[in-house]
Amino acid sequence: MSTFNTHPHPTLPQLTKATGVALVAAAAILITTVLPAEHGIDPTGIGKALGLTTLSSSSGEAAAALVPVTSAAMLPSNMAALAPIVQTPAATVAKSEVPFRSDEMMLTLQPDEGAEIKASMRKGEQFVFAWAAEGGKVNFDMHGERPNAGDKFTSYWKAKQHTRAQGIFVAPFDGTHGWYWRNRGDQPVTVKVNVSGFYEKLYRPK
């Protein structure tokens, strides 16, 4: 028993005719709807009759209202001739007067011993850091002190029983910033820290 296909494939002339109809319909939509609404171009007048041309004008006014205008009268006299003014996102670039540097330091903590490694930094300077403990876990306190602060300090990150930590640090004020590690275990632990960024020096406080 043979099966007949009741839905024959369209012929080439039929496909050509259908494509032409689709193109004509698309062009009609473009001329009567899209151009009047988006660009205010209304060659047929249909867009105006449908109220579409008001959309293009109102969107243009709204966009113009978002653009800040700076005139020469608003600038100091010694800056009036400096044009154009280019604005960049404030958080994109962090400039530094301190040279870039990288350091690695190590210290060994005996059982129940604690020690520090610090960096001298200016407010806004930053570095990337990573430290790791070998031989056991340590408690640590990442903190900073202002100049002549005595015993006062600010903690940024405290945790117990860690073997490593890493991240990016931005100094909130001028002073010294770094880590205090303490070995609460019964075996010696060696801590190695790597720092790269903008700071004056990395050192062990005496």
Secondary structure by P-SEA (a helix, b strand, c coil): cccccccccccaaaaaaaaaaaaaaaaaaaacccccccccccccccccccaaaaaaaaaaaaaaaabbbbccccccccccccccccccccccbbbbccccccbbbbbbbccccccbbbbbbcccccccbbbbbccccccccccccccccccbbbbcccccccccbbbbbbbcccbbbbbbbbbcccbbbbbbbbbbcccccccccc
